[in-house]
C-alpha cells in the first residue's frame, strides 16, 4: 500500500516540478522556509507529507480538495509560527485523518 501511495505522490511531484530542479529536506525545513515557496511547491510538499502520514490500510485515493485544504491550514499555521519545523507543524493537521 505504501509503495502505491509513494508512486502516486512521486507522479504528482514530478508533474508539478518546475524547470529548475530543487530539493527540499522535509526533516529540516522550517515554516518560514515552507512559506517562502510558491503555492505549487507548497502543495507538492504537503502532498508528500500526506503520503508520509498515510497508514498502510488507508484507501489509495487522493482527494485534491482535501490536500489543498490541508495545505492552506499548514500555510496559515506556518505564517503565524515561522520558527517551527514543518514536520511538527504539519503532523497534527495531516495525521488527523
C-alpha positions as CSV (number, residue, x, y, z in Angstrom):
1,X,0.0,0.0,0.0
2,X,2.8,2.4,0.9
3,X,4.6,1.7,-2.4
4,X,1.5,2.6,-4.4
5,X,1.0,5.7,-2.3
6,X,4.6,6.7,-2.8
7,X,4.4,6.1,-6.5
8,X,1.3,8.3,-6.8
9,X,2.9,11.1,-4.9
10,X,6.1,10.8,-7.0
11,X,4.0,11.2,-10.1
12,X,2.2,14.3,-8.6
13,X,5.5,15.8,-7.6
14,X,7.1,15.2,-11.0
15,X,4.1,16.8,-12.7
16,X,4.3,19.9,-10.5
17,X,8.0,20.4,-10.6
18,X,9.4,23.5,-12.3
19,X,12.1,23.6,-15.0
20,X,14.8,24.2,-12.4
21,X,15.4,21.2,-10.2
22,X,15.2,21.9,-6.5
23,X,15.3,19.7,-3.4
24,X,13.6,20.0,0.0
25,X,14.8,18.2,3.1
26,X,11.4,17.9,4.9
27,X,13.1,16.9,8.1
28,X,14.9,20.3,8.4
29,X,12.6,22.8,6.6
30,X,11.0,25.4,8.9
31,X,7.6,27.1,8.5
32,X,9.5,30.2,7.3
33,X,11.2,28.2,4.5
34,X,7.9,26.5,3.6
35,X,6.1,29.8,3.4
36,X,8.7,31.2,1.0
37,X,7.9,28.5,-1.6
38,X,5.5,29.1,-4.5
39,X,2.0,27.7,-3.9
40,X,2.6,24.8,-6.3
41,X,5.7,23.8,-4.4
42,X,3.8,24.1,-1.1
43,X,1.1,21.8,-2.4
44,X,3.7,19.3,-3.6
45,X,5.4,19.3,-0.2
46,X,2.1,18.8,1.6
47,X,1.2,16.0,-0.9
48,X,4.4,14.3,0.1
49,X,3.7,14.7,3.8
50,X,0.2,13.4,3.3
51,X,1.7,10.2,1.8
52,X,4.1,10.1,4.7
53,X,1.3,10.1,7.2
54,X,-0.8,7.6,5.3
55,X,-1.4,4.4,7.2
56,X,-0.9,1.1,5.4
57,X,-4.7,0.3,5.5
58,X,-5.8,3.8,4.3
59,X,-7.6,4.0,0.9
60,X,-5.4,4.6,-2.1
61,X,-7.4,7.7,-3.1
62,X,-6.1,11.2,-3.5
63,X,-8.7,13.9,-2.7
64,X,-7.1,17.0,-4.2
65,X,-9.6,19.3,-2.5
66,X,-8.6,17.8,0.9
67,X,-4.9,18.2,0.1
68,X,-5.5,21.8,-0.9
69,X,-7.4,22.5,2.3
70,X,-4.7,20.9,4.4
71,X,-2.1,22.9,2.5
72,X,-4.0,26.1,3.4
73,X,-4.1,25.0,7.1
74,X,-0.4,24.3,7.2
75,X,0.3,27.6,5.4
76,X,-1.9,29.5,7.9
77,X,-0.2,27.9,10.8
78,X,3.3,28.5,9.4
79,X,2.5,32.2,8.7
80,X,1.9,32.6,12.4
81,X,4.8,30.3,13.6
82,X,7.7,30.8,11.2
83,X,10.4,29.3,13.5
84,X,8.6,26.0,13.9
85,X,9.8,23.0,11.9
86,X,7.4,22.0,9.1
87,X,7.0,18.4,10.3
88,X,5.9,19.3,13.8
89,X,3.6,22.0,12.3
90,X,2.0,19.7,9.8
91,X,1.7,16.5,11.9
92,X,-1.4,17.4,13.8
93,X,-3.1,18.6,10.6
94,X,-2.1,15.7,8.4
95,X,-2.1,12.8,10.8
96,X,-5.7,13.6,12.0
97,X,-7.5,11.6,9.3
